[in-house]
Amino acid sequence: MNRHLPRLMFIYNPLAGPADVADTVELVADFWQARGWRVAVRATQYAGHAAEMARAAAADGYRMVLAGGGDGTLGEVANGLVHSETILAPLPMGTGNSFGKELNIPRPNLVDHRALVEASALLASGRVQRMDVGRQQNGRYWLLWTGTGADGFLVNEIEPRSKLTKRLGAPGYALQAFQIVPRFPGMRATVQVDDQQFDDEYMLVTVSNCRKFGGGLLLLSPAAALDDGLFEVWLVRGHGFLKLLRMFAEVRRGRHLVDPDIQVVTGRQVTVHTSPPMGVHTDGDPAGVTPFSCEIVPAALRVLIPPSAPAGLFAQPGLSLPEVLRNN
């Protein structure tokens, strides 16, 4: 084996997604090896393992980590690679794949073993960008959003899901949501965004680093960029399940931007207090209870972005993968 080839670590979650993807792992590894990479394949074995392996890969000089799994696996790998020069390549293999939807990576057909190879080919033709990440007060990094309200209440009630529940995919998640969200009691929140303060009865307080919301299905922040150094903080006033459903319907139609009960504020540092204390989520995973604080960390992560990504998702130009490898 040529020791001078760039090294890639393929970290995958064997429990991610509704299907057994073990048979596809070798095909994906073969694809990247054929493109001139030395590939090491590693399966996660416990919570936090992906972050540990990604951190070790960066310290050992790996040029790229291919993260195969859902948003949880991707978030762990990102936590291991933040502030390093190692590139994160997202390979959607989970049930939600919100970050993959943000980049318009086609939904993986995990029954077809070639689907993940095709997704790899899409990534290989993409560009490397530096993106902002969010950081909670406990030091945990996230890619997409954090927040509290009805969604934080749902996440803290529904997670962790069993393998059987995950196999049901989005329909199973939606069914559970319709059973749980009507129990959301409402909240009073005080939200500090840089030097601005807001206080009201809110259904949702969402700190967003991206464009899409609701598992990547709703276009919440159509003009957001992943490298603009700013959060979009969405404050949704009101209470009640029907009001929440109406809000989601307005987002689907793009009418939320003119709704007087929906306010968006940009900023770099956010602190949220609620009464009563409410569950918090980061990228759809439980993250404790309020109060919470977060800040944006500009250009902290190198990410391989496919050509399918929406125009304007990054303000700065990127470099192709071959250019990055030549320049470093």
DRENDO-355212 format. One line per field, with one value per residue (C-alpha): residue in three letters; residue number from 1; z, x, y. Coordinates in nm, 3 decimals, padded with zeros to 5 digits, always signed. Layout:
BEGIN
type: (ALA	...)
seq: (NUM	...)
pz: (Z	...)
px: (X	...)
py: (Y	...)
***
This chain:
BEGIN
type: (MET	ASN	ARG	HIS	LEU	PRO	ARG	LEU	MET	PHE	ILE	TYR	ASN	PRO	LEU	ALA	GLY	PRO	ALA	ASP	VAL	ALA	ASP	THR	VAL	GLU	LEU	VAL	ALA	ASP	PHE	TRP	GLN	ALA	ARG	GLY	TRP	ARG	VAL	ALA	VAL	ARG	ALA	THR	GLN	TYR	ALA	GLY	HIS	ALA	ALA	GLU	MET	ALA	ARG	ALA	ALA	ALA	ALA	ASP	GLY	TYR	ARG	MET	VAL	LEU	ALA	GLY	GLY	GLY	ASP	GLY	THR	LEU	GLY	GLU	VAL	ALA	ASN	GLY	LEU	VAL	HIS	SER	GLU	THR	ILE	LEU	ALA	PRO	LEU	PRO	MET	GLY	THR	GLY	ASN	SER	PHE	GLY	LYS	GLU	LEU	ASN	ILE	PRO	ARG	PRO	ASN	LEU	VAL	ASP	HIS	ARG	ALA	LEU	VAL	GLU	ALA	SER	ALA	LEU	LEU	ALA	SER	GLY	ARG	VAL	GLN	ARG	MET	ASP	VAL	GLY	ARG	GLN	GLN	ASN	GLY	ARG	TYR	TRP	LEU	LEU	TRP	THR	GLY	THR	GLY	ALA	ASP	GLY	PHE	LEU	VAL	ASN	GLU	ILE	GLU	PRO	ARG	SER	LYS	LEU	THR	LYS	ARG	LEU	GLY	ALA	PRO	GLY	TYR	ALA	LEU	GLN	ALA	PHE	GLN	ILE	VAL	PRO	ARG	PHE	PRO	GLY	MET	ARG	ALA	THR	VAL	GLN	VAL	ASP	ASP	GLN	GLN	PHE	ASP	ASP	GLU	TYR	MET	LEU	VAL	THR	VAL	SER	ASN	CYS	ARG	LYS	PHE	GLY	GLY	GLY	LEU	LEU	LEU	LEU	SER	PRO	ALA	ALA	ALA	LEU	ASP	ASP	GLY	LEU	PHE	GLU	VAL	TRP	LEU	VAL	ARG	GLY	HIS	GLY	PHE	LEU	LYS	LEU	LEU	ARG	MET	PHE	ALA	GLU	VAL	ARG	ARG	GLY	ARG	HIS	LEU	VAL	ASP	PRO	ASP	ILE	GLN	VAL	VAL	THR	GLY	ARG	GLN	VAL	THR	VAL	HIS	THR	SER	PRO	PRO	MET	GLY	VAL	HIS	THR	ASP	GLY	ASP	PRO	ALA	GLY	VAL	THR	PRO	PHE	SER	CYS	GLU	ILE	VAL	PRO	ALA	ALA	LEU	ARG	VAL	LEU	ILE	PRO	PRO	SER	ALA	PRO	ALA	GLY	LEU	PHE	ALA	GLN	PRO	GLY	LEU	SER	LEU	PRO	GLU	VAL	LEU	ARG	ASN	ASN)
seq: (1	2	3	4	5	6	7	8	9	10	11	12	13	14	15	16	17	18	19	20	21	22	23	24	25	26	27	28	29	30	31	32	33	34	35	36	37	38	39	40	41	42	43	44	45	46	47	48	49	50	51	52	53	54	55	56	57	58	59	60	61	62	63	64	65	66	67	68	69	70	71	72	73	74	75	76	77	78	79	80	81	82	83	84	85	86	87	88	89	90	91	92	93	94	95	96	97	98	99	100	101	102	103	104	105	106	107	108	109	110	111	112	113	114	115	116	117	118	119	120	121	122	123	124	125	126	127	128	129	130	131	132	133	134	135	136	137	138	139	140	141	142	143	144	145	146	147	148	149	150	151	152	153	154	155	156	157	158	159	160	161	162	163	164	165	166	167	168	169	170	171	172	173	174	175	176	177	178	179	180	181	182	183	184	185	186	187	188	189	190	191	192	193	194	195	196	197	198	199	200	201	202	203	204	205	206	207	208	209	210	211	212	213	214	215	216	217	218	219	220	221	222	223	224	225	226	227	228	229	230	231	232	233	234	235	236	237	238	239	240	241	242	243	244	245	246	247	248	249	250	251	252	253	254	255	256	257	258	259	260	261	262	263	264	265	266	267	268	269	270	271	272	273	274	275	276	277	278	279	280	281	282	283	284	285	286	287	288	289	290	291	292	293	294	295	296	297	298	299	300	301	302	303	304	305	306	307	308	309	310	311	312	313	314	315	316	317	318	319	320	321	322	323	324	325	326	327	328)
pz: (+00.000	-00.093	+00.236	+00.063	-00.020	+00.187	+00.474	+00.528	+00.830	+00.761	+01.092	+01.071	+01.312	+01.254	+01.426	+01.222	+00.989	+00.920	+00.746	+00.802	+00.612	+00.701	+00.348	+00.198	+00.412	+00.207	-00.116	+00.017	+00.136	-00.205	-00.379	-00.184	-00.216	-00.593	-00.583	-00.421	-00.047	+00.223	+00.407	+00.766	+00.857	+01.215	+01.358	+01.661	+01.970	+02.227	+02.274	+02.229	+02.042	+01.709	+01.871	+02.031	+01.703	+01.504	+01.757	+01.740	+01.358	+01.352	+01.598	+01.386	+01.067	+00.879	+00.598	+00.608	+00.818	+00.638	+00.889	+00.810	+01.021	+01.126	+01.271	+01.605	+01.454	+01.240	+01.543	+01.738	+01.453	+01.424	+01.796	+01.740	+01.439	+01.542	+01.519	+01.328	+00.961	+00.908	+00.671	+00.770	+00.487	+00.575	+00.446	+00.543	+00.673	+00.944	+00.959	+00.983	+00.806	+00.863	+00.767	+00.449	+00.362	+00.427	+00.159	-00.075	-00.061	-00.201	+00.062	+00.088	-00.034	+00.222	+00.055	-00.257	-00.162	-00.439	-00.301	-00.051	-00.319	-00.533	-00.237	-00.197	-00.565	-00.514	-00.219	-00.406	-00.675	-00.418	-00.247	+00.096	+00.299	+00.647	+00.837	+01.162	+01.450	+01.767	+02.112	+02.426	+02.766	+02.850	+02.553	+02.328	+01.960	+01.719	+01.347	+01.289	+01.581	+01.951	+02.126	+02.368	+02.367	+02.197	+02.007	+02.313	+02.505	+02.229	+02.196	+02.569	+02.580	+02.272	+02.287	+02.301	+02.057	+02.028	+01.715	+01.635	+01.657	+01.437	+01.175	+01.140	+01.020	+00.981	+00.992	+01.328	+01.464	+01.342	+01.505	+01.840	+01.799	+01.757	+02.081	+02.281	+02.160	+02.266	+02.625	+02.595	+02.878	+02.727	+02.873	+02.955	+02.820	+02.852	+02.558	+02.542	+02.192	+02.217	+02.365	+02.288	+02.531	+02.462	+02.711	+02.621	+02.613	+02.343	+02.181	+02.029	+02.082	+01.810	+01.765	+01.406	+01.222	+00.898	+00.661	+00.727	+01.033	+01.144	+01.052	+00.741	+00.596	+00.646	+00.496	+00.800	+00.721	+00.338	+00.331	+00.599	+00.522	+00.709	+00.723	+00.801	+01.170	+01.285	+01.435	+01.330	+01.653	+01.591	+01.856	+01.806	+02.034	+02.150	+02.297	+02.205	+01.964	+01.695	+01.697	+01.652	+01.357	+01.198	+01.240	+01.063	+00.781	+00.739	+00.724	+00.449	+00.250	+00.326	+00.502	+00.842	+00.739	+00.765	+01.064	+01.355	+01.606	+01.454	+01.504	+01.387	+01.535	+01.435	+01.684	+01.809	+02.174	+02.312	+02.663	+02.735	+03.069	+03.089	+03.342	+03.403	+03.317	+02.978	+02.788	+02.549	+02.232	+02.007	+01.654	+01.769	+02.068	+02.435	+02.588	+02.942	+03.059	+03.063	+03.129	+02.851	+02.669	+02.335	+02.107	+01.746	+01.661	+01.313	+01.051	+01.306	+01.092	+00.747	+00.563	+00.224	+00.051	-00.252	-00.569	-00.483	-00.197	-00.246	-00.401	-00.141	+00.144	+00.186	+00.145	+00.085	-00.212	-00.141	-00.290	-00.467	-00.282	-00.519	-00.470	-00.092	-00.106	-00.335	-00.122	+00.207)
px: (+00.000	+00.129	+00.214	+00.202	-00.169	-00.399	-00.568	-00.942	-01.118	-01.468	-01.657	-02.001	-02.279	-02.386	-02.719	-02.811	-03.107	-03.389	-03.176	-02.861	-02.590	-02.295	-02.281	-02.243	-01.949	-01.696	-01.835	-01.799	-01.444	-01.355	-01.490	-01.265	-00.965	-01.014	-00.999	-00.657	-00.726	-00.593	-00.910	-00.949	-01.299	-01.422	-01.764	-01.897	-01.953	-02.101	-02.225	-01.940	-01.722	-01.748	-01.621	-01.329	-01.229	-01.264	-01.052	-00.785	-00.797	-00.738	-00.450	-00.296	-00.305	-00.597	-00.700	-01.070	-01.329	-01.630	-01.917	-02.172	-02.486	-02.763	-02.741	-02.624	-02.320	-02.246	-02.264	-02.024	-01.772	-01.805	-01.728	-01.411	-01.298	-01.379	-01.074	-00.873	-00.769	-00.931	-01.229	-01.571	-01.751	-02.119	-02.261	-02.632	-02.722	-02.977	-03.352	-03.355	-03.042	-03.127	-02.778	-02.794	-03.123	-02.962	-02.705	-02.963	-02.788	-03.047	-03.224	-03.030	-03.195	-03.041	-03.188	-02.980	-02.618	-02.499	-02.687	-02.418	-02.153	-02.350	-02.369	-01.992	-01.943	-02.152	-01.936	-01.614	-01.712	-01.788	-01.588	-01.438	-01.584	-01.532	-01.860	-01.972	-02.084	-02.279	-02.136	-02.343	-02.231	-02.113	-01.872	-02.082	-02.075	-02.367	-02.423	-02.788	-02.992	-03.053	-03.367	-03.648	-04.025	-04.247	-03.957	-03.733	-04.025	-04.078	-03.711	-03.667	-03.980	-03.907	-03.529	-03.349	-03.557	-03.536	-03.400	-03.755	-03.885	-03.601	-03.689	-04.029	-03.847	-04.014	-04.374	-04.305	-04.149	-04.445	-04.692	-04.516	-04.498	-04.875	-04.914	-04.658	-04.663	-05.026	-04.904	-04.659	-04.764	-04.640	-04.370	-04.271	-03.926	-03.671	-03.434	-03.112	-02.961	-02.639	-02.761	-03.132	-03.382	-03.724	-03.981	-04.312	-04.510	-04.348	-04.414	-04.068	-03.734	-03.504	-03.142	-03.060	-02.729	-02.887	-03.181	-03.406	-03.601	-03.827	-03.594	-03.483	-03.835	-03.920	-03.738	-03.723	-03.433	-03.416	-03.134	-02.911	-02.549	-02.343	-02.042	-02.188	-02.089	-02.449	-02.737	-03.098	-03.300	-03.666	-03.920	-04.270	-04.529	-04.847	-04.958	-05.162	-05.121	-05.345	-05.140	-04.826	-04.977	-05.073	-04.718	-04.577	-04.830	-04.719	-04.354	-04.436	-04.600	-04.323	-04.569	-04.399	-04.171	-04.464	-04.644	-04.651	-04.631	-04.307	-03.997	-03.641	-03.334	-02.971	-02.688	-02.378	-02.457	-02.790	-02.917	-03.262	-03.447	-03.796	-04.069	-04.122	-03.782	-03.810	-03.618	-03.346	-03.227	-02.923	-02.959	-03.254	-03.081	-03.164	-02.939	-03.062	-03.307	-03.325	-03.164	-02.909	-02.658	-02.485	-02.250	-02.150	-01.796	-01.713	-01.535	-01.459	-01.515	-01.398	-01.677	-01.698	-02.002	-02.162	-02.250	-02.617	-02.600	-02.825	-02.676	-02.571	-02.551	-02.192	-02.085	-01.720	-01.592	-01.469	-01.198	-01.233	-01.103	-00.804	-00.715	-00.723	-00.500	-00.252	-00.241	-00.174)
py: (+00.000	+00.348	+00.524	+00.863	+00.845	+01.069	+00.886	+00.866	+00.718	+00.586	+00.598	+00.443	+00.357	-00.006	+00.065	+00.374	+00.376	+00.135	-00.129	-00.332	-00.143	-00.364	-00.507	-00.159	-00.053	-00.249	-00.103	+00.251	+00.182	+00.034	+00.345	+00.582	+00.351	+00.349	+00.730	+00.728	+00.719	+00.489	+00.393	+00.274	+00.153	+00.189	+00.096	+00.281	+00.068	+00.307	+00.663	+00.910	+00.660	+00.844	+01.165	+00.980	+00.816	+01.139	+01.329	+01.059	+01.063	+01.439	+01.409	+01.131	+01.338	+01.183	+01.418	+01.331	+01.148	+01.001	+01.001	+00.730	+00.745	+00.977	+01.326	+01.188	+01.018	+01.322	+01.550	+01.330	+01.329	+01.708	+01.742	+01.541	+01.748	+02.107	+02.336	+02.074	+02.066	+01.724	+01.738	+01.606	+01.423	+01.355	+01.024	+01.003	+00.656	+00.737	+00.780	+01.161	+01.289	+01.656	+01.776	+01.570	+01.740	+02.079	+01.991	+01.832	+01.496	+01.253	+01.045	+00.719	+00.402	+00.170	-00.139	-00.071	-00.134	+00.099	+00.401	+00.496	+00.458	+00.703	+00.942	+00.907	+00.992	+01.306	+01.408	+01.336	+01.587	+01.857	+02.130	+02.187	+02.475	+02.610	+02.631	+02.786	+02.567	+02.636	+02.572	+02.514	+02.641	+02.287	+02.288	+02.064	+02.165	+02.137	+02.187	+02.279	+02.408	+02.418	+02.528	+02.474	+02.471	+02.216	+02.059	+02.034	+01.885	+01.627	+01.531	+01.482	+01.263	+01.054	+00.997	+00.767	+00.565	+00.189	+00.021	-00.092	+00.264	+00.387	+00.127	+00.296	+00.608	+00.946	+00.811	+00.646	+00.965	+01.173	+00.934	+00.966	+01.344	+01.370	+01.178	+01.379	+01.741	+01.811	+01.759	+02.050	+02.284	+02.610	+02.834	+03.188	+03.266	+03.543	+03.537	+03.740	+03.775	+03.976	+04.307	+04.255	+04.098	+03.944	+03.820	+03.655	+03.332	+03.120	+02.784	+02.764	+02.931	+02.799	+02.905	+02.811	+02.781	+02.659	+02.702	+02.405	+02.292	+02.009	+01.725	+01.913	+01.921	+02.290	+02.589	+02.817	+03.055	+03.079	+03.334	+03.181	+03.093	+02.836	+03.067	+03.410	+03.411	+03.459	+03.262	+03.315	+03.307	+03.224	+03.325	+03.181	+03.338	+03.165	+02.836	+02.531	+02.241	+02.393	+02.712	+02.504	+02.317	+02.648	+02.773	+02.467	+02.513	+02.874	+02.771	+02.521	+02.802	+03.051	+03.281	+03.266	+03.552	+03.798	+03.644	+03.895	+03.608	+03.479	+03.690	+03.630	+03.799	+03.750	+03.734	+03.558	+03.482	+03.360	+03.289	+03.145	+03.121	+02.966	+02.917	+02.632	+02.477	+02.305	+02.039	+02.155	+01.982	+02.016	+01.879	+01.669	+01.508	+01.579	+01.846	+01.901	+02.166	+02.544	+02.779	+02.739	+02.955	+02.914	+03.101	+03.075	+02.964	+03.096	+02.883	+02.611	+02.301	+02.192	+02.013	+01.841	+01.992	+01.821	+02.017	+01.953	+02.208	+02.514	+02.826	+03.079	+02.828	+02.948	+03.308	+03.219	+03.018	+02.668	+02.451	+02.119	+01.816	+01.774	+02.143	+02.105	+01.798	+01.975	+02.289	+02.110)
***
